[in-house]
Structure formats: structure tokens, C-alpha cells
Amino acid sequence: MDARDDALDAAVGGSAAGAPDAGAPVPDAAAPAAPGRHLAHNYHPLPVRIASGEGAWVRDVAGIEYLDFLAGYSALNFGHRHPALVAAAHAQLDRLTLTSRAFEHDGLGLFADRLAGLIGPLVVNAAEAADGPGTLVLPMNTGAEAVETAVKAVRKWGHERRGVPDGTATIVVASGNFHGRTTTVVSFSTDDDARRGFGPYTPGFRVVPYGDADAVAAAIDHTTVAVLLEPIQGEAGVVVPPVDYLPSVRAVCDAAGVLLVADEIQSGLGRTGTTLACEVVGVRPDLVCLGKALGGGIVPVSAVVGRADVLGVLTPGTHGSTFGGNPLATAVGLAVIDLLATGEMQARAARLGGRMHARLGEMVAAGLADAARGVGLWAGVDAPTDLGTGRDLAERMLARRVLVKDTHGRTVRLSPPLVISDDDLDWALDRLADALSA
């Protein structure tokens, strides 16, 4: 860390931590305009252009290093260019990258079996049939595709297995949700920016307050096929529901005979100190949506994993993806499963998460932050009103060479890679305390 501090001093003429209002390095006025004038402006990124990365650190085009405390919204749970993941990708690139699902390839079945082995014990399995498994895996590419796949599966299951008339199925969802950005998904978003102007909206969803199991129960009727929830709401600011919420929703679903679908795209695969966030409160969903970390920060990989009697309603011709489960994706996915199979990553997230939340608690107690919440290596921190917006705090952290992302007003999200060292974690938290107190 000292070498990186020296490099920053040489690059910008002083310590970022000692300059509360210092911004990111400004390019020379005589230099050519930055590339990207033809890029659609659907993001408002922080003013830094990253050129390389390794582990928890990245380097910008000016050679300045930053600690990545966002990890691609959990897509980089294992850091940048994890050696095992890069090696798996390189080896597969030398053999085969795509077949489409018109043909089998030698990694697809193994990926499904290994992922079912990791996740199957954590979901509600249908009774083992004589001719098939209790858990199925349906591979896709992006998180939004996994959610869309789950929506289609539970609707078809409700029609075929519960007799819900086609076109009438309803799904109960929660306010503050973030399940992707497709037209169907934004139809039940309560975020005006994500939803406004994209109508007409897809019907069939009932939105109830997050954290209220009684509201879930009240919304269920004879047309309901599933309840779709994030165990912890990431985009909303790492909102952790009451400890009895998910168990109560599970009981409600069981009583009504409807499915519980957990969107673990951000919360899953080690982030919370467990393989799935649902494990924290001992809940087993019927289906789980996975993404982000499943691709190891190298390629987009997602999947829906769960009950064979539910995913089994998707038969040839009813659903698919040209790239879903492609050879490169499954090779990286298998390497990710290897990293999780030992439990070392989950234990590391739990241990370092305890360290991080202890420090954040001290900041709240000292009045530096209004609130901090989260589980494992995942937290939402609410900046005091007089400090400004979450964007203001993210820019202060950028000046201190720590990359975080704001969301919804005064909140920033902290989700460092699970491979971060103790010293680097402390270094970033020191800079957060400085940015909050400046």
C-alpha cells in the first residue's frame, strides 16, 4: 500500500486522503478527446477509465491504482483475473467457444451436474423420480435472462400443474426490487427511473412492501403461482429484511401451495459468507436465480437452479438461448464452482465481513454515518445529510483511490472482492472514515 501511496503522490502531487475535495486526475487539456462520443449515455460513471486489474486492485489509464470496493456488483467476487478462472478461460479458448444448443458439448452436462451438486442441497427438491434428478439447472447468460426464465417457468408450472388458466397467472414481488432491466422486469419495478416511459407494461405482478410477510400472504389468491424476492435487496441499498421475514414467506408459500423464487444474482455465491444468502436464515427456495459471480468476472453466465418438476415444464421449443451454457461459459463456471466447493471463500467473506461491519458500526456510533447495514462482505452506508449525496461520497472515495457506487440518495454500496486482504480492507475503511469526516 505504501508503494501505491507513493505512486499517487508522484502522479497528482499529494495525498488524496489529505485533500478532501480533490477530484480524479484531469487529463491534459491538449490531449485528444477521450473516446466514447458515440456511446449511448445510459450510465453516469465516475470519472475514471480503468485499463487493468488484478485481485482487488485496478489501474487507470494514467497509471494510478484504485482499490475496487464494488467488484462489479458482485460479478467480481473472486477479484480481477483470478488465476484459476483465467487459466480455465485460456484453456477453453484453445479448444472450443460456442456450439449453440443445437449440439451438445463436453462441458455442459458436467457444469449442470456440478452446479446442481453445489446448489441442490440448498433448494427445495422435488421427490427423486426413478427416471430423473430432483434438481435441474437451466443455463442462460445474464441475470435478467435468469429472472425471465424463472418467470416463464413458474407461469407454465402454474398452468400445467395447478390448473391456473393460461394468461391469468400472478406473481407476488416486493417494492424496492431490482431483478434486471427487461420490459417485463421493469413492469414491476418501483424505481421511477427504471420504469418511466417504457410502457405498456407486462401484467401479472402484485407489488407488496418488502419485509412484510403478512402483505405477501394477503396478495396471494387462486391465480398466484410464485413469490419472487431478493433475500437482500442490493440496488435498493443493501436492505436486509427482518430475520423472520424469509422464513415467514416460506411458510406462507407452503400453506398456499405456491413457489418461492430467490433472486440471488447479487447476493449469492459467497457474498454473504454463505453460498446463498437464504442460508443465513435457514430458508430453502424452490428456484434460485444465479448470475454475476457465476461468470467469474470473465464472461456473462447465469442459471436457474431448482425443482425438477418446475424447470421440467420447459421442454424443447418452449425456451432457449444460443449462448446459454456455451463451452467458454461452462469452463469458467466450473472453475467458479471449484472455488466455492471448499467453503474457503464463504468463510473468508464471513470473517472479513465481521471485521468490516465492526468498523462501520464504529463510524455510525461516532456520527460519521447515519446508518450501515449488510451481511458478509456487503454493506450499504448512508452518508449524513450535510455531507451531500451518495454520489458526492463516491467521488470523495474516488479521490482517495477507493471505488464505490452510490444508489438511491445518500447511500453507497460496499462489496469488495472476497479475495481482498485484511490490510487492504482496513486501508479502504480508513479512507471511508476520512471521506465521511472531511
Number of C-alpha atoms within 10 A of each C-alpha: 10 7 8 13 18 13 17 21 14 12 14 14 10 15 18 22 20 13 14 18 15 18 15 19 14 10 12 8 7 6 7 8 10 8 7 8 8 6 8 7 9 6 7 6 9 14 12 17 13 15 12 14 17 13 21 26 21 22 18 14 12 14 14 22 21 24 26 27 27 22 25 20 23 30 25 27 34 28 26 25 18 19 13 16 24 17 15 19 22 14 14 18 14 8 10 13 17 17 14 16 15 7 7 13 18 11 18 20 14 14 23 22 16 17 23 20 14 16 19 24 12 22 25 20 21 15 13 11 10 6 5 11 17 17 29 23 24 21 27 26 24 21 26 23 24 27 29 18 21 27 20 17 22 28 27 25 23 25 19 14 13 16 13 19 13 12 12 15 23 24 25 22 23 24 18 21 25 23 27 19 15 15 15 22 21 23 20 26 23 16 15 9 9 18 18 12 9 12 11 9 14 12 14 17 21 17 18 19 14 22 23 17 21 14 16 22 19 10 17 20 12 14 21 26 29 28 27 24 25 28 26 27 24 26 19 18 25 24 21 20 16 13 11 12 18 25 17 18 22 21 16 21 21 12 10 16 14 23 25 29 29 30 32 27 29 32 31 28 29 28 30 29 29 23 23 27 25 25 17 15 14 11 22 23 26 24 31 32 27 31 30 27 30 31 27 29 23 21 19 21 30 28 27 28 28 31 24 22 19 24 23 16 20 18 9 7 6 10 12 16 13 13 19 23 29 24 25 25 30 29 26 29 30 24 21 23 19 16 18 18 16 10 14 14 22 23 18 22 27 21 15 21 25 16 16 24 19 11 16 23 16 14 21 18 12 12 14 22 23 16 17 22 17 24 24 27 29 29 26 26 23 25 25 20 12 6 16 12 20 24 19 17 24 24 25 28 30 24 24 29 25 23 25 27 22 22 19 14 14 22 27 27 27 25 30 31 29 30 18 22 14 12 10 15 19 15 14 22 19 15 20 24 19 17 26 19 15 14
